Amino acid sequence: MSPSEIHVPAADGVAEAYFVTPAGPGPYPAVLMFMDAFGLRPRLMEMARRIAARGYAVLVPNLFYRDASGPLVTPEELTDGAKRGAAFGRLMPMIRALTPERITADATAYLDFLAGQEKVADGPAGLVGYCMGGRNALIVTAALPDRIAALGSFHAGGVVTDAPDSPHTGVAAITAEVYFAHADDDGSMRPEQIKTLEAAFDAAGVTYTSELYEGAPHGFTMSDTSMHHEEGERRHWEALFALLGRTLPVR
């Protein structure tokens, strides 16, 4: 593979990013990966390489580039429950600053970067998001329907809210195939909210799968945190690669 830590154009400057492609000349379908709240770090780079090994060109940008660069958390904050909560408190202003307008403008720039790479195939990209990245990925998929062929969202929160612009209210524009994996007993995505999201997809005619991962807590894919759930992570890889295989087959 050909991994590199780079800077990519974004709507309001440049963002740190990790870009990895298979070793051959390509071209390879593009996958844009949205981070969780703990930022761009070795675990996300490892996950990007795993996707690239299946034949995809993968870009993982620092979504918080307007406010921070470099490591956002310490290893102890990922594994210690009390310190994890304190880290969320510190990061929350940056999470809230990612408005739909900002994340869509940034995503447009990231997709333009991918489209300009010699090893990246023409056509729409796949989009995968974790935690807050799953919420933002849904927003982008609805805002840029012609540019996204597949959305994989894992343990996302804040997808269904009482706000007039709740992400679930915009799904009618989606043309991508969508996969949502929900954490069990997740306060940010309760059973009634899952049902509301599914009803919105049904009403819009979106091709989707929505599954509850029983026993898997919020953050279950992240092996560098105390919330890691081995079976949930394994299941997520199976679902993600099946989704990409249907929508962005590797030639």
NURO-454497 format. One record per atom (N, C-alpha, C): x, y, z. Coordinates in steps of 0.001 Angstrom, whole numbers, plus 524288, in hexadecimal, padded with zeros to 5 digits. Atoms other than C-alpha are relative to their C-alpha. Last residue first. Layout:
    px    py    pz
     X     Y     Z
...
END
This chain:
    px    py    pz
 7FF05 802AF 80503
 7CFB8 7F033 7D574
 80585 7FDCB 7FFD8
 7FA9F 7FF45 801BA
 7CBAE 7F39F 7E354
 800E6 7FCCB 7FB15
 7FCE8 804C3 800E9
 7BD05 7F472 7E52E
 80566 8014B 7FDE9
 7FB18 7FE3E 80266
 7B811 8015E 7EA77
 80378 7FB48 7FF06
 800AA 7FAC5 80237
 7A9C6 7FF49 7EE22
 804C1 80213 7FD21
 804C3 7FF56 8032E
 7A88A 7F0E1 7F0E2
 80001 80518 7FCFA
 7FFE5 803B3 80452
 7B68C 7EE87 7F55B
 7FB41 8007A 7FC6E
 7FC79 7FDFC 80402
 7B66C 7FAE8 7FD6B
 80037 7FC5B 7FB47
 80249 7FB39 80233
 7AA6C 7F642 804DE
 8036D 80227 7FB9A
 8045D 801AC 80348
 7AFEB 7E891 806D5
 7FD77 804AE 7FD58
 7FDCB 80211 804D4
 7BCB4 7EE68 80B8D
 7FBCA 7FDDF 7FC5D
 7FDB0 7FBD7 80326
 7B59A 7F6E0 81560
 80214 7FDE4 7FADA
 80422 7FCCE 8024A
 7ACD1 7EC07 81A81
 80237 80434 7FC65
 802F4 80331 803BA
 7B7E3 7E265 81C96
 7FBE4 8034A 7FD3B
 7FCBA 800BF 804A4
 7C05D 7ECC6 822D4
 7FD19 7FCD3 7FBE4
 7FFE2 7FB1C 802F7
 7B544 7F0CE 82BF5
 80359 7FF77 7FB18
 804DB 7FFA1 80308
 7B30B 7E2C8 83047
 7FFFB 804E3 7FC95
 7FFDE 803EB 80426
 7C133 7E170 8346D
 7FB32 80069 7FC7B
 7FC3E 7FE4E 803F0
 7C0A6 7EE42 83BF6
 80025 7FC2F 7FB69
 80235 7FB96 802DB
 7B42C 7EA4B 842D3
 803A4 801FD 7FBCD
 803D9 80223 8039B
 7B9FA 7DD12 84666
 7FD75 8045B 7FCCD
 7FD83 80318 80418
 7C605 7E364 84C37
 7FC18 7FDF4 7FC02
 80310 804CE 7FFA4
 7BF22 7EE13 853BC
 801A6 7FC9B 7FB6E
 7FF68 803D5 80433
 7C7CD 7F9DF 85648
 7FCE3 7FB0B 80127
 80520 80182 80200
 7C254 803B8 85FE4
 80046 7FBDB 7FBBE
 8026C 8039B 7FC47
 7CEDA 80504 867EE
 7FAA9 7FE1B 7FE30
 8031B 7FDAC 7FBCF
 7D576 80B0F 85C36
 7FDB0 7FBCF 80383
 7FC82 7FD17 7FC87
 7E089 80746 852F3
 7FD0D 802A3 80474
 7FD01 8038F 7FCB5
 7D87C 7FC80 84C95
 803C2 802CA 803AA
 7FAEC 7FD9D 7FEF6
 7CE84 8062E 84753
 80327 7FCDF 803F2
 7FC1D 80162 803FC
 7C340 7FF04 840D4
 8058D 8017A 8018C
 7FE64 8057C 7FFF0
 7BA6B 7FECB 84CE8
 8042D 7FE8B 7FC04
 7FA62 80015 800EE
 7B9FE 80D7A 84EB9
 80232 7FA8F 7FF3E
 7FE83 7FBAA 80369
 7AC7F 80D3C 85504
 805F2 8001C 7FF80
 800C6 7FAAB 7FE15
 7AB01 80006 85B69
 8016C 80415 7FBEC
 7FBA0 7FCB6 801B0
 7A936 7F2C9 854A5
 7FF16 805A4 801C4
 7FB82 8007A 7FC86
 7A078 7E977 85C25
 8049A 8036A 7FEA1
 80126 8011F 7FA88
 796C1 7E83E 85115
 804FF 7FF1F 80327
 7FBF9 803BB 7FE6B
 79B5B 7EE78 84476
 7FF5F 7FEFB 805D9
 7FE37 7FF41 7FAA2
 78ECE 7F4E1 83FC6
 803F4 7FBC0 8014C
 7FF77 8046B 7FC80
 78D54 7F4DA 8310B
 801E3 801AD 80562
 7FF54 7FDB4 7FACE
 78873 7FE5B 826C5
 7FFF9 7FB8E 803EF
 8001B 803FA 7FBF1
 789C5 7FA8A 81882
 80119 802BB 80528
 7FCFF 7FFBB 7FB28
 7868F 80432 80DD7
 7FF97 7FAF5 8031F
 7FE3E 80565 7FF52
 7819A 806C4 80026
 80398 7FFDE 804BC
 7FA58 800F2 7FFDA
 77AF7 813EE 801D2
 8010C 7FA29 80089
 7FE94 80405 803C6
 76CB7 814DF 7FDB8
 805D0 7FEEC 7FFB6
 7FCFB 7FDC8 8044B
 76ADC 821D6 8049C
 80165 7FC00 7FBD2
 80338 7FC15 8029F
 75FE1 81D1A 80D79
 802BF 80237 7FB34
 80452 802A0 802AD
 7679A 810E7 810E1
 7FCC8 803E2 7FCD3
 7FDDC 802C6 80481
 773E1 818A7 81404
 7FBA9 7FD61 7FCD8
 7FE82 7FBF3 803C3
 76C27 821E4 81CC1
 8024F 7FD87 7FB1D
 804D2 7FE1F 8026E
 76595 81658 82380
 8012A 8042D 7FBED
 801B9 803F7 803B7
 772EF 81048 825E0
 7FAFC 801A5 7FD37
 7FC69 7FFF5 80478
 777CD 81CCB 82C24
 7FE3B 7FC20 7FBD9
 80112 7FB2C 802EA
 76BCC 81DB7 834CD
 8037B 80063 7FB2F
 804E4 800C1 802E4
 76D3D 80F76 838D6
 7FE9F 804CD 7FCC3
 7FEDF 803A3 8044B
 77B71 811C8 83C7F
 7FB28 7FF2C 7FCAA
 7FD59 7FCE4 803FB
 7772B 81D97 84475
 80187 7FCA4 7FB52
 80400 7FCDC 802AD
 76D49 81553 84BCD
 8025F 8037A 7FBC6
 8033F 80329 80382
 777D4 80B50 84ED1
 7FBE1 80322 7FD14
 80389 80374 7FD3D
 780F3 815D8 8544E
 7FCA0 7FCE3 7FC2A
 8033C 8023F 80427
 78C3F 81BA0 84CB5
 7FC88 7FBCD 8026D
 80027 7FC39 8044C
 79467 824BE 8553F
 7FCE9 7FDFB 7FB55
 80320 7FB6E 7FEA6
 79158 81D1F 86195
 7FFA5 80405 7FBB9
 7FD0E 7FB40 8013C
 79657 810AF 85B59
 7FC94 804BB 80115
 800BD 7FCB0 7FB64
 790C9 80454 86181
 80327 8050C 7FF8C
 8041D 801B0 7FC70
 7966B 7FC24 8567C
 7FFD0 803A6 804BA
 7FE2F 80229 7FB14
 79E67 802D2 84BE9
 7FB53 7FEAE 80377
 80113 7FD19 7FB33
 797FF 804D6 83EC3
 80241 7FD29 804B8
 7FF45 803A6 7FBB0
 79D5A 8004D 831B0
 7FF8E 8030B 80518
 7FF63 7FDE7 7FABA
 797DF 80867 82675
 80087 7FB87 803DB
 7FFC6 803EA 7FBD9
 799C3 8046E 81831
 800F4 802C2 8052E
 7FEA9 7FE57 7FAB8
 7958E 80D2C 80D06
 80011 7FB51 803B1
 801B2 80427 7FC76
 7951E 80B18 7FE52
 8023D 80135 80567
 7FC46 80411 7FE8C
 79706 81841 7F7DE
 7FD3D 7FB8B 802DB
 8003D 80400 80417
 78C18 82043 7F187
 803B8 7FB7A 80123
 7FBED 803FE 8005E
 78958 82917 7FD24
 7FEED 7FC31 7FB87
 7FC88 7FEF7 8046C
 780F9 8353F 7FB01
 803E3 7FB92 7FEFA
 802DB 800BB 804F0
 775CD 83081 8039A
 80382 800C2 7FB41
 7FE7E 804C4 802BB
 77F5A 82EF1 80EED
 7FD45 7FF3F 7FAC5
 7FE1C 7FEE1 8054B
 77EBB 83D12 81348
 800D7 7FB3F 7FC9E
 80406 7FD51 80314
 77624 83BD5 81F69
 801AB 800EC 7FA5D
 803A4 803BB 80257
 77EE9 8316A 82561
 7FBE7 8029E 7FC8F
 7FE1A 802AD 804AD
 789DE 83B39 82742
 7FC0B 7FC60 7FD6B
 7FDEF 80512 7FE70
 781C7 84395 8309B
 801B6 7FCF4 7FB28
 7FC3B 801E5 803D4
 77FCD 850D6 82A25
 80292 7FAE3 801B7
 8024E 7FFFE 80544
 77347 85461 83153
 803A8 7FDD6 7FBD7
 7FEDC 7FB3D 802F6
 77993 85030 83E2B
 7FD9A 7FFBC 7FA8C
 804BD 7FCD5 8006D
 772CD 8458F 84609
 800D5 804EF 7FCC5
 800BC 7FC42 7FBC0
 77DED 83C0D 843A1
 7FADF 802E4 7FF35
 80580 7FE73 7FF7E
 7807E 82FE9 83B86
 7FF87 8037D 804C5
 8022D 80062 80547
 78E6D 82DA8 836D3
 7FA4D 801AF 7FFE3
 801F7 7FAF3 801AE
 7945E 8328B 8437E
 7FDB8 80007 7FA94
 803AD 7FD8B 7FC62
 79C65 82648 8452D
 7FE27 80530 7FDDD
 800E9 7FA5B 8006E
 7A344 81D38 83BA9
 7FC26 801CE 8042A
 800FE 7FDB4 7FAD3
 7A7BD 80FB8 83FEA
 7FFA2 805FC 7FFC3
 7FF62 803A0 7FBA7
 7ABEA 80C5D 83203
 80006 802E9 80536
 7FFEA 7FCEA 7FB30
 7A7A9 812ED 82562
 7FFE5 7FC4F 804A9
 7FFC6 8038F 7FB91
 7AAAE 80CF2 8181D
 800B6 8032C 804F2
 7FF0F 7FDD2 7FAD2
 7A633 8157B 80CDC
 7FFF2 7FB9B 803F7
 80106 80361 7FB88
 7A73A 81126 7FEBA
 80140 802EC 80500
 80292 804CF 801B5
 7A723 8177A 7F149
 7FE74 7FC85 8048B
 7FF78 8042F 7FC2E
 7AA2E 82575 7F55A
 7FCD8 7FB44 7FE31
 7FA7C 80124 7FF1C
 7ACF2 83046 7EB8E
 800EC 7FB76 803C4
 7FD76 801D0 804CE
 79FAC 8321A 7E52C
 8059C 7FE35 800E4
 801B8 8053D 801A9
 798CE 8328D 7F253
 802BA 7FDEF 7FB28
 7FD08 800E7 804D7
 7A0E7 83DD3 7F7B2
 7FE85 7FAB5 7FDA7
 7FEC5 7FB03 80284
 79878 843B6 8028C
 8029E 7FF5B 7FAB1
 804D1 7FD64 801AA
 791EB 836FB 806AA
 80127 804FF 7FCF6
 80277 80370 803D6
 79E9F 82F55 806F7
 7FAEC 8025E 7FDF9
 7FD56 7FF5B 80508
 7A53D 83AC8 80DB6
 7FD64 7FCB1 7FBC8
 800FF 7FAB1 801E4
 79B67 83B1C 818DB
 8025A 800C2 7FA91
 8056E 7FFE9 801CB
 79C19 82C58 81A73
 7FEA4 8055B 7FDC0
 8002A 802BD 804FF
 7AAEA 82D10 81B07
 7FA7C 7FFD2 7FDD4
 7FE6B 7FC5A 8040F
 7AA01 83760 825A3
 7FFF6 7FD79 7FA9B
 803FE 7FBEC 8007E
 7A230 82E3B 82E3B
 8015E 803B7 7FB8D
 8048E 8026B 80263
 7AB52 822F0 82BA7
 7FB94 803D2 7FF42
 7FF10 8006F 80595
 7B719 82B80 82E50
 7FB85 7FD6A 7FD27
 801BF 7FB0D 80251
 7B174 82EF1 83B96
 800DD 80001 7FA1C
 80190 7FC74 7FBCE
 7B2E4 82075 83EEE
 7FE06 80520 7FD96
 80048 8025F 7FAD6
 7B994 81A36 83340
 7FE8D 8041F 80405
 7FF57 7FC90 7FB83
 7B7F0 81DB8 82501
 7FF15 7FD2C 8051A
 800A5 802FB 7FB2D
 7B972 81702 817E8
 80120 80394 80495
 7FF47 7FCAF 7FB66
 7B75D 81D7E 80ABC
 7FEF2 7FCAF 804CE
 8025E 8021C 7FB4C
 7B8E5 8166F 7FDC6
 80134 803A0 80489
 7FCBF 80274 7FC01
 7BC08 81E95 7F203
 7FCA2 7FD2B 803FE
 8011E 7FECA 7FA83
 7B527 8227F 7E582
 8034B 7FCBA 803B4
 80512 8019A 7FDFD
 7BB7B 82130 7D82C
 7FF5B 8013D 805BE
 80439 7FC3B 800B3
 7C901 82140 7D24F
 7FAFF 7FDEA 8028E
 8039C 800C3 80457
 7D32D 81821 7D7F9
 7FBFE 80462 7FFB9
 80578 80047 7FE54
 7DDFA 81CDA 7E0F9
 7FC76 7FFB3 7FB40
 8014A 80569 7FEB6
 7EC38 819B2 7DDEC
 7FA51 7FF43 801A8
 7FF4B 8036D 8047C
 7EEB1 82672 7D6B2
 7FE3C 7FA68 8010F
 7FB85 8037A 7FF5E
 7E91C 82EBD 7E1A4
 8003D 7FBFC 7FB99
 7FB70 7FE1B 802DA
 7E056 83A14 7DDD9
 804C0 7FC7A 80056
 8010E 8004F 8059F
 7D3BA 83353 7E1AE
 804B4 801B1 7FCC6
 7FFE3 80573 801AD
 7D91D 8311C 7EF53
 7FF54 7FF8B 7FA1A
 7FA98 801E0 7FF94
 7DC12 83F85 7F122
 80065 7FA60 7FE07
 7FD27 7FDBA 80471
 7CEA6 8434C 7EBF6
 805AF 7FE45 80011
 8016C 8031B 8049B
 7C894 839D2 7F5A3
 802AA 80215 7FB1B
 7FD60 80514 7FF80
 7D002 8405A 800C0
 7FED6 7FC88 7FB42
 7FA62 7FF5F 800FB
 7CBEF 84DEA 7FC20
 802DE 7FAC4 80053
 7FF6A 7FEBD 80584
 7BDA1 84A11 7FB28
 805C1 8008D 7FE93
 80068 804ED 802DF
 7BE9B 843AB 80876
 80090 800E3 7FA26
 7FB23 802EE 7FF70
 7C380 8506B 80E3F
 7FFE0 7FB02 7FCCC
 7FBFF 7FD35 802FF
 7B80B 85811 808C0
 8053D 7FD31 8004C
 80114 800DD 8058C
 7AE9C 84DBC 80DB4
 80406 802C4 7FC96
 7FE6B 80555 8014C
 7B4D6 84D82 81B33
 7FEFA 7FECE 7FA40
 7FA52 800C0 7FFDC
 7B45D 85C45 81C29
 8018C 7FA87 7FE43
 7FDA8 7FCF5 8043A
 7A64F 85DE8 817C0
 805E8 7FF25 7FFC8
 800F6 80284 80511
 7A17D 852DE 82055
 8028C 802E1 7FB76
 80550 7FF40 801DA
 7A825 85954 82BFC
 7FF30 7FD0E 7FADF
 8007C 80277 80527
 7B4B9 853D6 8317A
 7FA47 8003E 7FE3B
 7FE8D 7FC33 80408
 7B5F1 85DB9 83C7F
 7FFAC 7FDC0 7FA82
 80477 7FC99 80119
 7AE5E 854A3 84571
 8012D 803F5 7FBBA
 8041A 8033D 80250
 7B8FC 84A4A 844BC
 7FB68 80374 7FE61
 7FE67 80106 8055F
 7C37C 85484 84715
 7FBFA 7FCA3 7FD2A
 8008B 7FB3E 80326
 7BC5D 8598B 85324
 8018C 7FF3A 7FA4B
 8055E 7FEDA 80187
 7BADE 84B60 857C8
 7FF5C 8052B 7FD0B
 800C3 8004A 805A3
 7C956 8481A 85783
 7FAA3 801E0 7FE37
 7FC4E 7FC7A 80296
 7CCB3 84C8F 86548
 7FF06 8003E 7FA1D
 80151 7FAA1 7FE98
 7C099 8465B 86B17
 80377 803F2 7FD4F
 804B1 7FE88 802EF
 7C319 839DF 86393
 7FE7A 805A2 8012A
 7FE52 7FEEE 80555
 7D0CF 8397C 86941
 7FB5B 80197 7FC9B
 7FD98 7FAD3 80003
 7CB62 83AC4 87703
 801C6 80180 7FA85
 80426 7FC18 7FF7E
 7C279 82F30 87489
 8021B 80588 7FFE6
 802CE 7FFEA 804FC
 7CDDC 8270B 86F94
 7FBAD 80415 8001D
 7FD04 7FC88 8036A
 7D5B8 82ABF 87BA6
 7FD7D 80068 7FA98
 80076 7FAA9 7FE0C
 7CB38 824E5 88443
 802D6 803D6 7FC73
 8054A 7FDF1 8007D
 7CA0D 8188E 87C24
 7FF75 805A7 801B4
 801E6 7FEEE 7FABF
 7D8A7 8160A 87A90
 7FAB9 802BC 7FFA8
 800E0 804E4 7FD2F
 7DC29 80FAB 86D8A
 7FDE5 800B8 80586
 80304 803BF 8030D
 7DB75 81AA0 8639F
 7FE70 7FB3D 80330
 8054C 7FDED 800A3
 7DF80 82561 86CFB
 7FC90 7FC51 7FCD0
 802DE 800B6 7FB23
 7EB2C 81D2D 87114
 7FA67 801FD 7FF8E
 801C5 8056E 7FF8A
 7EFE3 81C46 862FB
 7FCCB 7FF0C 804ED
 7FBC9 80370 7FE47
 7F038 82B23 86285
 7FDF7 7FA61 80021
 800B9 8029B 7FAF8
 7E69C 8330D 85A90
 804DD 7FCCE 8014A
 80414 7FD4C 7FD0D
 7E689 83CC3 84F63
 7FF40 7FDCC 8056E
 8031E 80373 7FCA2
 7F33E 838DB 848CE
 7FC26 80322 80357
 7FD0C 803A0 7FCCB
 7F7A7 842B2 83E84
 7FC73 7FCAB 8035D
 7FCE3 80387 80338
 7EF6E 84DF4 839E5
 80326 7FC89 803A4
 7FBCE 802F9 7FD8F
 7E480 855CC 84006
 802E5 7FCC5 7FBF0
 7FF18 7FEFE 7FA74
 7D9CA 85FBE 83DAD
 804C7 7FD5A 80241
 800B1 7FA6B 7FECE
 7D752 86138 82F21
 801D2 80151 80588
 7FB6A 7FCF7 80194
 7DD3F 853D1 82C7B
 7FF7D 805CC 80138
 7FF8D 7FB98 7FC65
 7D2BB 84CFF 83489
 80461 803CC 7FE6F
 8049F 7FCB2 8008C
 7CEA9 843C7 82997
 80039 804D9 80379
 80109 7FDE2 7FAC8
 7DC66 83E4D 828F2
 7FB76 803D5 7FF8E
 7FE5B 7FAB9 7FE81
 7DB8E 83748 81BEB
 7FEF6 80134 805C3
 8020D 7FEF9 7FAC0
 7DB56 82897 81938
 801D2 80570 801AB
 7FE57 7FB01 7FDBA
 7DCEE 825B9 80AB2
 7FD50 800B6 8053E
 802A9 7FE43 7FB46
 7DC36 817DC 80551
 8026C 80509 80210
 7FCD5 7FB81 7FE91
 7DF40 812DC 7F7B2
 7FD2B 802D9 80465
 80240 7FABC 7FFF8
 7D8BB 8058B 7F702
 80423 8041B 8014F
 7FFE2 7FDC2 8053A
 7DCEF 7F7CA 7F327
 7FDC9 80574 7FF91
 8042B 8024E 80328
 7D9CC 7EF3E 7FEE3
 7FFA3 8026B 7FA8E
 7FE49 80538 80172
 7E6EE 7F294 8050A
 7FBE9 7FD22 7FCC4
 7FCCD 7FF9E 804B8
 7E280 800BA 804BC
 801C4 7FAA2 7FE24
 80387 7FF03 80464
 7D7CB 7FD88 80E7A
 8030B 8002F 7FAE8
 80311 804CB 800B8
 7E180 7F760 817D2
 7FC1D 8009B 7FB87
 7FCC5 803C4 802DA
 7EACB 802B0 815D7
 7FD09 7FAEA 7FF0B
 7FFB3 7FE46 80571
 7E004 80C31 819C2
 8033F 7FC2F 7FCBF
 804FB 80155 8026D
 7DD83 8046B 8262D
 7FFFA 8018C 7FA3D
 80033 805B5 80082
 7EBE5 80516 829EC
 7FAFB 7FE50 7FD3A
 7FC81 8012D 80458
 7EBE3 813B9 8274B
 80024 7FA1C 7FEF6
 802D4 7FED1 804CE
 7DFF8 81503 82FF7
 80363 7FEF6 7FB39
 80436 803C0 800C3
 7E6FA 80DDC 83AFA
 7FD06 8010E 7FAF1
 7FE56 80503 8023D
 7F376 815C1 83933
 7FB98 7FC1A 7FF0D
 7FC37 80290 7FC8F
 7ECB6 822DE 83B5E
 80154 7FAA7 7FDC0
 7FC7C 802FA 80358
 7E3D5 82CCB 8349D
 8047E 7FDDB 80352
 7FC7C 7FDDD 803E0
 7DA02 83173 83E7F
 8034E 7FC1C 7FD07
 7FAAE 7FFF9 7FDE6
 7D3ED 82D7E 84B4A
 80428 8010F 7FBEB
 7FEB6 7FB1D 7FD54
 7C65B 831B2 846EC
 805A2 8004A 801D4
 80312 7FF35 7FB4B
 7C521 826CD 83CEB
 80203 804E8 802C1
 7FE0A 801B3 7FAEB
 7CB47 82841 82F90
 7FBD7 80061 8043C
 800B8 7FBEC 7FC0F
 7C4BE 8296D 82252
 80133 7FDD0 8056B
 80106 8020B 7FABE
 7C9FC 82080 817A6
 7FFD5 8047A 803E6
 7FF02 7FBB6 7FC59
 7C93A 8240F 80941
 7FE48 7FE26 80564
 802EB 8003D 7FB1C
 7CA21 81807 800A4
 801C8 80486 80366
 7FEAC 7FCAC 7FB89
 7CE44 81929 7F279
 7FC71 7FEE9 804A0
 80465 7FCEE 7FDFB
 7CD9A 80E50 7E85F
 80192 802E9 804F1
 802F4 8028F 7FBDA
 7DB0E 80A4A 7E378
 7FB57 80367 8019F
 80248 7FCBC 7FBEC
 7E21F 80DC4 7D6D6
 7FC84 7FCE5 803BF
 8057A 7FE81 7FFC0
 7EB09 8070B 7D8AD
 7FD84 80071 7FAA6
 8010D 7FAFD 8028F
 7F9CA 80769 7D71B
 7FA52 801BF 80044
 8001E 7FFF9 805AF
 7FC79 7FCC8 7E125
 7FE8B 80545 7FDBA
 7FADB 7FF06 8024D
 80078 7FE89 7EF62
 7FFE5 80089 7FA15
 7FD1E 804CF 80125
 7F2D8 8001F 7F507
 804F8 8013B 7FCF6
 801F5 802C4 80499
 7EF82 80DDC 7F973
 802BF 7FABA 7FF9D
 7FD96 8050F 80108
 7F0EC 81563 8061D
 7FD5D 7FD72 7FB58
 801AE 801C9 80525
 7EE9A 82385 809B6
 802E0 7FAF2 7FEC6
 7FD48 804DC 80125
 7EF33 8287B 817B4
 7FDB9 7FDE8 7FAEF
 802EA 80485 801E1
 7EB25 83685 819A6
 803A5 7FB62 7FF64
 7FCC4 804A6 7FFA8
 7EED0 8436E 81FC5
 7FCC2 7FB54 7FE2F
 800DC 803CC 7FBD6
 7E569 84DAE 81AFB
 80440 7FBDE 7FFDF
 7FE22 8053B 80154
 7E7F3 859F1 81312
 7FF58 7FC7F 804BD
 7FA66 800A4 7FF33
 7E0B8 866C8 8135D
 801CB 7FABD 7FE15
 7FDDF 7FB6F 7FD55
 7D281 86A84 814DE
 805CA 7FF70 80134
 80300 7FB44 8012B
 7CB8C 8617B 80B43
 80272 804E7 80250
 8051E 80033 7FD7E
 7D5F7 856FB 80B6E
 7FD5A 80545 7FF26
 80340 7FB4C 7FFEA
 7E20A 85476 80340
 7FACD 7FEEB 802A8
 8038B 7FF9C 80476
 7E9FC 84897 8074D
 7FCE2 8050A 80057
 803BA 7FBC4 7FF25
 7F5E8 84720 80FF9
 7FCB4 80082 7FB0B
 7FFCF 7FB8C 80384
 7FD1A 83A2E 80FF6
 7FCA7 80476 80213
 80273 7FBE9 7FCDA
 80059 82E13 817D1
 800DA 80520 7FD15
 7FD37 7FB22 7FF17
 80353 82396 80DDD
 7FCC6 80397 80373
 80259 7FC66 7FC3A
 7FFFC 81569 80B2E
 8032D 804FC 80092
 7FD3B 7FB00 80035
 803AA 80E49 7FE92
 7FD66 803D3 803C5
 80341 7FB53 80000
 80000 80000 80000
 80364 804DF 80000
END
